[in-house]
């Protein structure tokens, strides 16, 4: 991590003294009357997101006072890497008692810049941290960077094949088994809805899979929606609606990153990762409204709307996952705008068919300070997905409860006895916030990894 300098000795670093409005008077009193006058002259009183360098007797910087909000400890200082002058900084032990691991993670996330197509705007200020703290924070920081990098990459450079390659690279790094079905092979392998959604693109649809671990441990399956671009199909989106649809593979990015965390931590599970990867395009052979597809699970689906494509590729993947009778299936998808209308861009919508799974995820989210919000699988709303031709439709005439009906659609492909949870994520920051730069974002990743560590423990 370029954001960090991994060293136990911070003697050559500028002290970074965390303070807030409540502790400001006590803090500044310890630095003396001259420091108090300097703060007053610069209108600094410990406000979150503000900082002020106190000059030393030699004309250098004695210490940097950094205002923070202790209610959000991971991101308390996350605005500083791209605002402080370049150089090395180290937490002053006399400041507020912030967890060094939280600060290190937030610092790394605040230092993130997507540099594939242009040079960094500036080098980030570096935080000097202890090697043990770096070890605790690095894997998660790298996973979130990976999510952001995948989502930020335009579709021309991250189509279905490239998304499959991300799964292959993860498999190779951990000596896991990689397999994929591409193009018409999806039909012969009985993944008809993945094929139907992606067949109109000049880049073939695929299902990319990774498998790792012994067979005598709990089996965990992660599924991620990999729509690399969503035009809406023949039910084409408006230009505004289509503008950011490179991010419609955000669910796949989350599942890949979470799989990487599980493998890095050597959690005692048999891991399967399933990434259906497609581009929802328009051509003469595009999926049409009114068509009926018989899915892998044997359920027939009438296509009410070709822009409700994510649930179509997921239903085949979920059916395949359920056939393996795992301990748990977790899926991730940028599935509905309705979830954003209900909860806004920062709260992922959680659906689960087991209260114990949902409660454990919510508890882990609270510990990790990575919010999730449970939404109901309100089964009376299944009437909104009724079809007069098929077992169900992929969407309906009503715009009511769109996130719920999408989750209910997915649930039809998960046997009642199978534990399953679905996360509807936005995967995006519309503007810059401390530790959350504009663009692709990991949401719920820290919460889910905390949950998996609690559920499965660690090897040995």
Number of C-alpha atoms within 10 A of each C-alpha: 13 13 22 24 19 19 13 12 11 19 10 10 16 21 23 24 22 28 28 22 16 11 15 18 14 11 21 19 12 11 12 10 11 12 17 20 12 15 18 11 9 10 11 18 23 25 17 18 18 18 23 21 20 19 14 11 8 7 8 11 14 15 20 21 26 26 25 25 18 17 9 11 18 24 26 24 29 26 24 24 27 22 16 17 14 13 13 20 26 22 23 17 12 13 17 18 12 17 11 17 20 20 22 27 26 25 29 27 25 25 27 23 21 17 10 10 7 8 10 12 10 12 16 25 22 26 27 25 22 18 13 12 18 21 12 14 19 17 17 22 20 18 22 25 21 21 25 26 20 27 29 21 19 16 22 10 12 20 24 28 19 16 27 26 15 19 26 19 14 19 22 13 11 13 12 19 15 20 15 17 18 20 18 16 16 19 16 10 11 17 26 20 26 30 27 23 27 29 24 21 16 11 16 19 32 29 26 24 22 23 18 18 19 12 10 9 13 16 20 23 27 25 27 30 30 34 33 28 25 28 22 21 24 17 16 17 15 10 9 8 12 14 13 16 21 24 29 25 34 34 31 33 33 32 27 27 26 23 25 22 20 19 21 13 15 15 19 21 24 19 23 23 26 29 31 32 32 34 30 28 22 21 13 7 12 18 26 18 15 14 14 19 18 16 20 21 19 12 14 17 24 22 24 21 22 25 21 21 27 30 23 25 30 26 25 25 26 28 21 18 23 22 12 11 16 18 16 17 22 20 26 26 28 26 25 21 15 19 24 19 11 14 13 13 17 18 20 26 27 24 25 22 18 14 11 11 18 21 13 18 28 21 17 24 22 14 14 19 16 21 21 25 15 16 19 15 20 12 11 9 15 18 12 19 21 17 18 8 13 16 15 23 24 25 25 20 9 9 11 12 14 21 25 22 27 23 25 20 21 21 22 16 22 21 14 11 10 16 20 24 20 21 25 27 29 27 27 23 16 13 9 12 13 19 23 22 21 15 20 27 29 25 26 27 23 22 22 21 21 21 21 20 15 13 13 14 15 14 9 6
